[in-house]
Amino acid sequence: MLAIRFARVGKKNKAQYKIVLQEKAVAPGGRHVEILGSHDPHLKNTVIKEDRIKYWLEKGAQASDTVHNLLVTKGVITDKKRAVKIPAKKVEEVSADAKAVADKPADAEVVKEDVKAEPASAEATAGEEVAKSEEVVAEAPKEEAKAEEKKEEIKAEEVK
């Protein structure tokens, strides 16, 4: 089946599109049957070969949703605009997280845990960070001493 769709060309952050006719199974940047126009979304500049597009639509080619809407806007075809399908993975993840929070019961224990997890001020956070860093400094000599003991044990085993 033939499809009329966009093939992206142009530089990074400066997209331009060719309107191409190609097999539906071929990648949009792949081999095409015919170039039917171009579209620059930044300048809103569109060049269309109307007679060729009408010819291929009569022969059974299907326009993608975005190209169909562009052709309706330019008056090449008379039809209603189609809803463009945009994947919304991030929106679904956020809404799933929001539902999980909304469904969570408001127990007193949960509220107390939240208060402990989030200190009331930046001073408390800074104090906790200093305390943690002091603990790490205090643990460092202990770890070095353990490493030296292990080395001595290994040497003693080698001597035997």
C-alpha positions as CSV (number, residue, x, y, z in Angstrom):
1,M,0.0,0.0,0.0
2,L,1.3,3.5,-0.9
3,A,1.4,6.2,1.7
4,I,1.9,10.0,1.3
5,R,3.8,11.1,4.4
6,F,6.6,13.4,5.7
7,A,10.3,12.4,5.4
8,R,12.4,14.6,7.8
9,V,15.3,16.4,6.3
10,G,17.3,19.4,7.6
11,K,19.6,20.1,10.5
12,K,19.2,19.5,14.1
13,N,16.6,21.9,15.7
14,K,15.8,23.1,12.1
15,A,13.5,20.4,10.7
16,Q,12.2,20.5,7.2
17,Y,10.1,17.8,5.6
18,K,9.7,16.3,2.1
19,I,6.2,15.1,1.3
20,V,6.9,11.8,-0.3
21,L,5.0,8.8,-1.8
22,Q,6.4,5.5,-0.7
23,E,5.4,2.0,0.4
24,K,3.9,2.0,3.9
25,A,6.4,-0.7,5.1
26,V,9.4,1.4,4.1
27,A,11.0,3.6,6.7
28,P,10.1,7.3,6.2
29,G,13.7,8.3,5.3
30,G,14.0,5.3,2.9
31,R,13.4,4.8,-0.8
32,H,10.4,6.7,-2.2
33,V,8.4,6.5,-5.4
34,E,8.0,10.2,-5.9
35,I,8.6,13.5,-4.1
36,L,5.2,15.4,-4.0
37,G,6.3,18.6,-2.1
38,S,8.0,20.1,0.9
39,H,7.1,21.7,4.2
40,D,9.1,24.1,6.4
41,P,7.3,24.3,9.8
42,H,9.4,27.2,11.0
43,L,8.7,29.5,8.1
44,K,5.2,28.0,7.5
45,N,6.3,27.6,3.9
46,T,4.7,24.7,2.0
47,V,5.3,23.7,-1.6
48,I,2.8,21.1,-3.0
49,K,2.4,19.4,-6.4
50,E,-1.4,19.4,-6.2
51,D,-2.0,17.5,-9.5
52,R,0.3,14.7,-8.5
53,I,-1.1,14.4,-5.0
54,K,-4.7,14.2,-6.4
55,Y,-3.5,11.6,-9.0
56,W,-2.0,9.3,-6.3
57,L,-5.0,9.7,-4.0
58,E,-7.3,8.6,-6.8
59,K,-5.0,5.6,-7.4
60,G,-5.5,4.5,-3.7
61,A,-2.6,6.1,-1.8
62,Q,-3.4,7.0,1.8
63,A,-2.1,10.2,3.4
64,S,-0.8,10.2,6.9
65,D,-2.8,12.1,9.5
66,T,-0.5,15.1,9.5
67,V,-0.2,15.3,5.7
68,H,-3.9,14.9,5.4
69,N,-4.5,17.9,7.7
70,L,-1.9,19.9,5.8
71,L,-3.7,19.1,2.5
72,V,-7.0,20.1,4.0
73,T,-5.5,23.4,5.3
74,K,-4.0,24.2,1.8
75,G,-7.3,23.3,0.1
76,V,-5.9,20.4,-2.0
77,I,-8.6,18.1,-0.7
78,T,-12.0,18.8,0.9
79,D,-12.5,16.7,4.0
80,K,-12.5,17.0,7.8
81,K,-9.2,17.2,9.6
82,R,-8.1,14.0,11.4
83,A,-7.0,13.7,15.0
84,V,-3.2,13.3,15.0
85,K,-2.1,10.5,17.3
86,I,0.8,11.6,19.6
87,P,2.2,9.0,22.0
88,A,1.7,10.2,25.6
89,K,3.9,7.8,27.6
90,K,5.2,10.5,30.0
91,V,1.6,11.7,30.7
92,E,0.5,8.2,31.5
93,E,3.4,7.6,33.9
94,V,2.7,10.8,35.7
95,S,-1.0,10.1,36.0
96,A,-0.3,6.6,37.2
97,D,1.9,8.0,40.0
98,A,-0.8,10.6,40.8
99,K,-3.4,7.9,41.1
100,A,-1.2,5.8,43.4
101,V,-0.7,8.8,45.7
102,A,-4.5,9.6,45.6
103,D,-5.4,5.9,46.3
104,K,-3.0,5.7,49.3
105,P,-4.8,5.9,52.7
106,A,-4.0,8.8,54.8
107,D,-2.8,6.9,58.0
108,A,-1.2,8.7,60.9
109,E,1.9,6.5,60.6
110,V,2.4,7.4,56.9
111,V,2.1,11.1,57.7
112,K,4.7,10.8,60.5
113,E,7.1,9.0,58.1
114,D,6.7,11.7,55.5
115,V,7.5,14.4,58.1
116,K,10.7,12.5,59.1
117,A,11.7,12.1,55.5
118,E,11.3,15.8,54.7
119,P,13.0,18.2,57.2
120,A,11.2,21.4,58.0
121,S,14.0,23.7,57.0
122,A,17.3,24.0,55.1
123,E,19.2,24.3,58.4
124,A,18.0,20.9,59.5
125,T,19.1,19.4,56.1
126,A,22.6,21.0,56.4
127,G,22.9,19.7,60.0
128,E,22.1,16.2,58.9
129,E,24.6,16.4,56.0
130,V,27.3,17.5,58.4
131,A,26.4,14.6,60.8
132,K,26.5,12.1,58.0
133,S,29.9,13.4,56.7
134,E,31.3,13.1,60.3
135,E,30.1,9.5,60.5
136,V,31.8,8.7,57.2
137,V,35.1,10.2,58.4
138,A,34.8,8.3,61.7
139,E,34.2,5.0,59.8
140,A,37.1,5.4,57.4
141,P,39.9,4.5,60.0
142,K,37.9,1.5,61.1
143,E,37.7,0.2,57.6
144,E,41.4,0.8,57.1
145,A,42.2,-1.1,60.2
146,K,40.0,-4.1,59.1
147,A,41.8,-4.1,55.7
148,E,45.2,-4.2,57.4
149,E,44.1,-7.1,59.7
150,K,42.9,-9.1,56.6
151,K,46.3,-8.5,54.9
152,E,48.1,-9.7,58.0
153,E,45.9,-12.8,58.1
154,I,46.6,-13.6,54.5
155,K,50.4,-13.2,55.1
156,A,50.2,-15.5,58.1
157,E,48.4,-18.1,56.1
158,E,51.0,-17.9,53.3
159,V,53.9,-18.4,55.8
160,K,52.3,-21.6,57.1
